[in-house]
Amino acid sequence: MRLEPVTEDNYRAVIDLEVHEEQRGFVASNLRSIADAWIHRPKMQPLAMYSGDDLVGFTLLHRDEPHDLHIVRFMIDRRAQGRGLGRKGLAAIADIARSEGRTQLSLSLVPGNAVAHGLYGAFGFVETGEVDGGEVVMRHDLAPTDHLAGGQ
Ligand SMILES: CC(C)(COP(=O)(O)OP(=O)(O)OC[C@H]1O[C@@H](n2cnc3c(N)ncnc32)[C@H](O)[C@@H]1OP(=O)(O)O)[C@@H](O)C(=O)NCCC(=O)NCCS
């Protein structure tokens, strides 16, 4: 899985990515996320996720604290879901965080988003007990040895 900047060459395709209809309440549109990134630049960074040559997903990262990489948005296109790409995307984000010397990933999710919760839990995220804007906060401590389990 490769994470690439959103540029004038791929931003239309990123906007065209979509989740299943019943998942629309779980993540903002990529159009909205690109707007958020513009407003909060350079702390927020929008990234396109590629599997080989195929654009399969999108994430919006936020660097607000030195030790933390916050995942603001994370989605895999509905046509590409269920193939392990979500897990690979998280591994790629963890690699970025480690390469910057960060020690944790954080995110929040809508209660009831069972697939995302299962994915994050299996990856090593744990609930912190906090609720942020009605969303459940999860955190993943990055041990250096996690790299061995990362995968591409
Ligand atoms: C959450 C999301 C990114 C997962 O992407 P994905 O590529 O389908 O995930 P994976 O294929 O890596 O699967 C991850 C796990 O979820 C499970 N899973 C995937 N789709 C599932 C489904 N429809 N129902 C039940 N389980 C499912 C897989 O079995 C896998 O578990 P396993 O490793 O124990 O087998 C994707 O469903 C998505 O974009 N959802 C909408 C947006 C969203 O909710 N984003 C998160 C906001 S916090």
The ligand as a MOL file (V3000), in Angstrom:
LIG
                    3D

  0  0  0     0  0            999 V3000
M  V30 BEGIN CTAB
M  V30 COUNTS 48 50 0 0 0
M  V30 BEGIN ATOM
M  V30 1 C -13.4450 0.5040 7.8360 0
M  V30 2 C -12.8640 0.2690 6.4300 0
M  V30 3 C -11.7850 1.3040 6.1420 0
M  V30 4 C -12.2600 -1.1440 6.4040 0
M  V30 5 O -11.6720 -1.3110 5.1290 0
M  V30 6 P -11.4730 -2.7670 4.4790 0
M  V30 7 O -10.4490 -2.6400 3.3890 0
M  V30 8 O -12.7710 -3.3500 4.1280 0
M  V30 9 O -10.8440 -3.5620 5.6920 0
M  V30 10 P -10.1130 -4.9640 5.6430 0
M  V30 11 O -10.4410 -5.7010 4.3720 0
M  V30 12 O -8.6670 -4.7080 5.9660 0
M  V30 13 O -10.8700 -5.7220 6.7970 0
M  V30 14 C -10.6170 -5.4060 8.1060 0
M  V30 15 C -11.4310 -6.3270 8.9890 0
M  V30 16 O -12.8030 -5.9630 8.9350 0
M  V30 17 C -13.5790 -7.0820 8.5140 0
M  V30 18 N -14.5950 -6.6270 7.5910 0
M  V30 19 C -14.3890 -5.9370 6.4550 0
M  V30 20 N -15.5640 -5.6520 5.8620 0
M  V30 21 C -16.5120 -6.1990 6.6610 0
M  V30 22 C -17.9110 -6.2420 6.6090 0
M  V30 23 N -18.6100 -5.6570 5.6160 0
M  V30 24 N -18.5750 -6.8740 7.5920 0
M  V30 25 C -17.8920 -7.4510 8.5970 0
M  V30 26 N -16.5670 -7.4340 8.7100 0
M  V30 27 C -15.8840 -6.8270 7.7630 0
M  V30 28 C -12.6360 -8.0070 7.8290 0
M  V30 29 O -13.0750 -9.3460 7.9350 0
M  V30 30 C -11.3540 -7.7710 8.5620 0
M  V30 31 O -11.2970 -8.5150 9.7250 0
M  V30 32 P -10.2530 -9.7310 9.8050 0
M  V30 33 O -8.8990 -9.1000 9.5840 0
M  V30 34 O -10.4670 -10.2550 11.1800 0
M  V30 35 O -10.6340 -10.6590 8.7030 0
M  V30 36 C -13.9630 0.3150 5.3560 0
M  V30 37 O -14.9930 -0.5590 5.7110 0
M  V30 38 C -14.5390 1.7140 5.1550 0
M  V30 39 O -14.0140 2.5220 4.3830 0
M  V30 40 N -15.6930 1.9930 5.8230 0
M  V30 41 C -16.4090 3.2470 5.6450 0
M  V30 42 C -15.6570 4.4260 6.2150 0
M  V30 43 C -15.3340 4.2360 7.6660 0
M  V30 44 O -16.1040 3.7330 8.4560 0
M  V30 45 N -14.1220 4.6730 8.0080 0
M  V30 46 C -13.6480 4.6430 9.3640 0
M  V30 47 C -13.9910 5.9350 10.0040 0
M  V30 48 S -13.3100 6.0090 11.6480 0
M  V30 END ATOM
M  V30 BEGIN BOND
M  V30 1 1 1 2
M  V30 2 1 2 3
M  V30 3 1 2 4
M  V30 4 1 2 36
M  V30 5 1 4 5
M  V30 6 1 5 6
M  V30 7 2 6 7
M  V30 8 1 6 8
M  V30 9 1 6 9
M  V30 10 1 9 10
M  V30 11 2 10 11
M  V30 12 1 10 12
M  V30 13 1 10 13
M  V30 14 1 13 14
M  V30 15 1 14 15
M  V30 16 1 15 16
M  V30 17 1 15 30
M  V30 18 1 16 17
M  V30 19 1 17 18
M  V30 20 1 17 28
M  V30 21 1 18 19
M  V30 22 1 18 27
M  V30 23 2 19 20
M  V30 24 1 20 21
M  V30 25 1 21 22
M  V30 26 2 21 27
M  V30 27 1 22 23
M  V30 28 2 22 24
M  V30 29 1 24 25
M  V30 30 2 25 26
M  V30 31 1 26 27
M  V30 32 1 28 29
M  V30 33 1 28 30
M  V30 34 1 30 31
M  V30 35 1 31 32
M  V30 36 2 32 33
M  V30 37 1 32 34
M  V30 38 1 32 35
M  V30 39 1 36 37
M  V30 40 1 36 38
M  V30 41 2 38 39
M  V30 42 1 38 40
M  V30 43 1 40 41
M  V30 44 1 41 42
M  V30 45 1 42 43
M  V30 46 2 43 44
M  V30 47 1 43 45
M  V30 48 1 45 46
M  V30 49 1 46 47
M  V30 50 1 47 48
M  V30 END BOND
M  V30 END CTAB
M  END
